[in-house]
Amino acid sequence: MNVLVILIPVSLLLGGLGLIAFLWSLRSDQYDDLDGDAWRILSDDEHNHPSKN
């Protein structure tokens, strides 16, 4: 029973840290372009690289 005194605050702290990290990733636009990478994989390589001129 004494273990719960330690485990419950630790689990709440870790859950809070996870929530803070998720909210930070939302605010820093990490999920802004979800389809862009999928379409870039399918396109030709010669159109993705800048010209060497």
Beta strands, then each sheet from edge to edge (+ up, - down):
end
